[in-house]
Amino acid sequence: MGIIWTIIIGAIVGAVAKFIMPGSNEPKGFVLTAILGIVGAFLASFIAENVGILGTSGLWGFISSVIGAIIVLVVYGMVTKPKA
């Protein structure tokens, strides 16, 4: 059940991050959005646990996951940016 829950939360977090930070370089499709959300959630929980800033459960965990997904979305936009 853990992996399914992670995928569901990752998809929600990815969608929220796309909503907060729309742009032309945003990922297309549910699968890529879910992957970026999952990566963002793992990034945020890793940072939160090692630095000790935020908790990794409840509302703070969700907020930190959205922040992590936004960071991953910014990096994704920079990497996939078409060269002029």
Backbone as a chain_set.jsonl record, in Angstrom:
{"seq": "MGIIWTIIIGAIVGAVAKFIMPGSNEPKGFVLTAILGIVGAFLASFIAENVGILGTSGLWGFISSVIGAIIVLVVYGMVTKPKA", "coords": {"N": [[0.815, -1.194, 0.0], [2.076, 1.194, 0.51], [3.616, 2.14, -1.716], [1.64, 2.71, -3.572], [0.243, 4.716, -2.253], [2.275, 6.645, -2.182], [2.522, 7.225, -4.919], [-0.005, 8.313, -5.44], [-0.048, 10.586, -3.724], [2.199, 11.853, -4.792], [1.282, 12.46, -7.379], [-0.737, 14.283, -6.782], [0.749, 16.278, -5.489], [2.477, 17.006, -7.582], [0.589, 18.037, -9.398], [-0.371, 20.236, -7.941], [1.975, 21.733, -7.76], [2.388, 22.308, -10.484], [0.155, 23.903, -10.891], [0.691, 26.086, -9.21], [3.025, 27.084, -10.343], [2.813, 27.744, -13.333], [3.765, 27.375, -16.808], [5.495, 27.512, -19.996], [7.303, 25.463, -20.19], [6.383, 23.371, -18.696], [5.772, 20.007, -17.577], [4.145, 17.577, -19.618], [1.305, 15.595, -19.32], [0.025, 12.963, -17.181], [1.712, 10.978, -16.082], [4.382, 11.979, -16.125], [3.991, 14.245, -14.549], [3.285, 13.025, -12.119], [5.679, 11.649, -11.597], [7.518, 13.777, -11.294], [6.339, 14.981, -9.069], [6.611, 12.931, -7.146], [9.41, 12.73, -7.008], [9.934, 15.314, -6.085], [8.667, 15.185, -3.58], [10.209, 13.222, -2.288], [12.681, 14.565, -2.314], [12.084, 16.796, -0.715], [11.402, 15.557, 1.742], [13.831, 14.327, 2.343], [15.546, 16.538, 2.677], [14.195, 17.854, 4.767], [14.335, 15.973, 6.847], [17.11, 15.735, 7.254], [18.001, 18.34, 7.751], [16.223, 19.232, 9.609], [14.192, 21.116, 9.608], [11.407, 21.15, 8.904], [8.574, 19.033, 9.663], [7.865, 15.724, 8.416], [5.367, 14.758, 8.026], [1.786, 15.028, 7.806], [0.323, 18.297, 7.434], [2.609, 19.986, 7.191], [4.37, 18.233, 5.958], [3.11, 17.894, 3.486], [3.2, 20.522, 2.479], [5.987, 20.92, 2.37], [6.559, 18.961, 0.498], [5.296, 19.987, -1.776], [6.863, 22.28, -2.14], [9.315, 21.051, -2.674], [8.596, 19.758, -5.072], [8.146, 21.984, -6.694], [10.735, 22.987, -6.859], [11.927, 20.841, -8.256], [10.424, 21.066, -10.588], [11.277, 23.56, -11.559], [13.967, 22.969, -12.107], [13.547, 20.983, -14.035], [12.348, 22.547, -16.046], [14.531, 24.18, -16.684], [16.334, 22.34, -17.708], [15.009, 21.208, -19.902], [14.613, 23.329, -21.54], [14.258, 24.821, -24.685], [16.939, 25.421, -26.89], [17.923, 28.531, -28.176]], "CA": [[0.0, 0.0, 0.0], [2.934, 2.352, 0.615], [4.003, 2.665, -3.028], [0.439, 3.278, -4.196], [0.005, 5.977, -1.552], [3.308, 7.573, -2.64], [2.167, 7.632, -6.279], [-1.184, 9.186, -5.362], [0.387, 11.86, -3.147], [3.092, 12.462, -5.767], [0.469, 13.03, -8.456], [-1.404, 15.468, -6.245], [1.778, 17.29, -5.258], [2.901, 17.471, -8.898], [-0.469, 18.879, -9.957], [-0.384, 21.494, -7.191], [3.17, 22.483, -8.162], [2.131, 22.828, -11.826], [-0.831, 24.961, -10.755], [1.337, 27.232, -8.59], [4.055, 27.608, -11.228], [2.572, 27.352, -14.727], [4.725, 27.893, -17.764], [5.558, 26.787, -21.267], [8.181, 24.305, -20.045], [5.836, 22.428, -17.735], [5.649, 18.656, -18.116], [2.85, 17.205, -20.184], [0.829, 14.257, -19.008], [-0.134, 12.54, -15.797], [2.833, 10.166, -15.612], [5.515, 12.861, -15.843], [3.604, 15.068, -13.401], [3.395, 12.175, -10.933], [7.101, 11.377, -11.347], [8.116, 14.994, -10.737], [5.793, 15.148, -7.722], [7.234, 11.936, -6.276], [10.8, 13.158, -6.808], [9.877, 16.482, -5.216], [8.318, 14.756, -2.228], [11.396, 12.577, -1.722], [13.669, 15.616, -2.102], [11.67, 17.598, 0.443], [11.507, 14.779, 2.978], [15.255, 14.139, 2.606], [16.066, 17.791, 3.221], [13.552, 18.138, 6.053], [14.85, 15.063, 7.871], [18.526, 15.971, 7.523], [18.201, 19.681, 8.278], [15.371, 19.342, 10.781], [13.4, 22.338, 9.533], [9.979, 20.837, 8.912], [8.21, 17.651, 9.817], [7.612, 15.052, 7.143], [4.021, 14.198, 7.999], [0.724, 16.003, 7.971], [0.281, 19.488, 6.591], [3.972, 20.438, 6.894], [4.925, 17.304, 4.975], [2.52, 18.207, 2.184], [3.744, 21.804, 2.04], [7.381, 20.722, 1.973], [6.547, 18.183, -0.737], [4.97, 20.923, -2.865], [8.054, 23.103, -2.353], [10.277, 20.188, -3.365], [8.133, 19.555, -6.447], [8.384, 23.231, -7.423], [12.17, 23.002, -7.152], [12.152, 19.872, -9.327], [9.803, 21.628, -11.787], [12.178, 24.612, -12.051], [15.122, 22.289, -12.703], [13.052, 20.349, -15.257], [12.189, 23.613, -17.037], [15.842, 24.639, -17.118], [16.981, 21.275, -18.483], [14.292, 20.957, -21.152], [14.432, 24.588, -22.247], [14.816, 24.749, -26.032], [18.049, 26.347, -27.153], [17.58, 29.5, -29.215]], "C": [[0.86, 1.261, 0.0], [3.284, 2.967, -0.724], [2.808, 3.29, -3.741], [0.122, 4.634, -3.563], [1.016, 7.029, -2.004], [2.997, 8.091, -4.037], [0.989, 8.604, -6.263], [-0.793, 10.557, -4.819], [1.317, 12.584, -4.11], [2.341, 13.115, -6.914], [-0.233, 14.302, -7.988], [-0.407, 16.599, -6.052], [2.269, 17.862, -6.583], [1.873, 18.391, -9.538], [-0.532, 20.231, -9.254], [0.817, 22.349, -7.596], [2.997, 23.065, -9.564], [1.136, 23.977, -11.786], [-0.199, 26.238, -10.197], [2.314, 27.891, -9.557], [3.811, 27.167, -12.665], [3.624, 27.962, -15.64], [4.745, 27.053, -19.015], [6.418, 25.543, -21.168], [7.644, 23.279, -19.047], [5.692, 21.052, -18.374], [4.24, 18.382, -18.611], [2.512, 15.785, -19.743], [0.861, 13.922, -17.534], [1.107, 11.834, -15.271], [4.027, 11.05, -15.257], [5.218, 13.781, -14.668], [3.739, 14.273, -12.107], [4.853, 11.905, -10.59], [7.778, 12.595, -10.732], [7.612, 15.262, -9.325], [6.411, 14.186, -6.729], [8.675, 12.324, -5.974], [10.851, 14.372, -5.886], [9.561, 16.126, -3.774], [9.507, 14.078, -1.546], [12.488, 13.601, -1.421], [13.336, 16.42, -0.847], [11.805, 16.814, 1.739], [12.969, 14.526, 3.346], [15.85, 15.384, 3.253], [15.493, 18.059, 4.608], [14.088, 17.239, 7.164], [16.3, 15.374, 8.23], [18.803, 17.348, 8.106], [17.374, 19.887, 9.544], [14.507, 20.587, 10.794], [11.918, 22.037, 9.704], [9.771, 19.367, 9.204], [7.897, 17.034, 8.468], [6.233, 14.411, 7.097], [3.008, 15.324, 8.178], [0.821, 17.159, 6.999], [1.677, 19.973, 6.227], [4.645, 19.523, 5.885], [4.395, 17.584, 3.586], [3.086, 19.504, 1.627], [5.194, 21.65, 1.597], [7.479, 19.896, 0.707], [6.224, 19.063, -1.938], [6.174, 21.809, -3.165], [9.127, 22.297, -3.084], [9.886, 19.944, -4.81], [8.319, 20.808, -7.286], [9.857, 23.344, -7.787], [12.489, 22.047, -8.302], [11.565, 20.395, -10.641], [10.661, 22.729, -12.391], [13.387, 23.982, -12.733], [14.714, 21.615, -14.011], [12.895, 21.377, -16.375], [13.519, 24.118, -17.57], [16.538, 23.609, -18.011], [16.328, 21.107, -19.834], [14.048, 22.232, -21.968], [15.038, 24.494, -23.643], [15.898, 25.81, -26.235], [17.69, 27.245, -28.32], [18.638, 29.585, -30.284]], "O": [[0.407, 2.304, -0.471], [3.255, 4.19, -0.866], [2.957, 4.293, -4.438], [-0.226, 5.584, -4.263], [0.65, 8.19, -2.19], [3.19, 9.276, -4.312], [0.989, 9.6, -6.987], [-1.166, 11.579, -5.394], [1.238, 13.806, -4.238], [2.713, 14.195, -7.373], [-0.307, 15.283, -8.728], [-0.681, 17.744, -6.41], [2.46, 19.072, -6.7], [2.228, 19.4, -10.147], [-0.726, 21.26, -9.902], [0.685, 23.563, -7.757], [3.413, 24.196, -9.815], [1.256, 24.925, -12.561], [-0.511, 27.339, -10.651], [2.422, 29.117, -9.592], [4.528, 26.304, -13.171], [4.286, 28.938, -15.287], [4.095, 26.01, -19.091], [6.275, 24.64, -21.993], [8.39, 22.407, -18.602], [5.508, 20.949, -19.587], [3.266, 18.907, -18.072], [3.356, 14.89, -19.796], [1.609, 14.506, -16.751], [1.514, 12.068, -14.133], [4.621, 10.881, -14.192], [6.111, 14.067, -13.869], [4.25, 14.786, -11.111], [5.226, 11.928, -9.417], [8.525, 12.468, -9.762], [8.373, 15.721, -8.473], [6.706, 14.566, -5.596], [9.115, 12.256, -4.827], [11.71, 14.453, -5.009], [10.129, 16.706, -2.849], [9.781, 14.327, -0.372], [13.149, 13.514, -0.386], [14.209, 16.687, -0.021], [12.277, 17.356, 2.738], [13.314, 14.511, 4.528], [16.566, 15.297, 4.25], [16.224, 18.447, 5.52], [14.274, 17.69, 8.294], [16.676, 15.283, 9.399], [19.747, 17.509, 8.88], [17.776, 20.626, 10.443], [14.125, 21.068, 11.861], [11.257, 22.619, 10.565], [10.674, 18.551, 9.019], [7.689, 17.748, 7.487], [5.961, 13.599, 6.212], [3.336, 16.417, 8.639], [1.333, 17.02, 5.888], [1.917, 20.337, 5.076], [5.411, 19.99, 5.043], [5.143, 17.521, 2.61], [3.415, 19.584, 0.444], [5.588, 22.19, 0.563], [8.394, 20.105, -0.089], [6.819, 18.899, -3.003], [6.473, 22.064, -4.332], [9.77, 22.803, -4.003], [10.749, 19.923, -5.687], [8.619, 20.71, -8.476], [10.193, 23.752, -8.898], [13.235, 22.4, -9.216], [12.154, 20.184, -11.701], [10.766, 22.824, -13.613], [13.786, 24.414, -13.815], [15.456, 21.67, -14.991], [13.265, 21.113, -17.519], [13.639, 24.446, -18.75], [17.243, 23.969, -18.953], [17.022, 20.885, -20.827], [13.346, 22.197, -22.979], [16.205, 24.129, -23.783], [15.76, 26.951, -25.795], [17.205, 26.768, -29.345], [18.498, 30.357, -31.232]]}, "num_chains": 1, "name": "protein.A"}
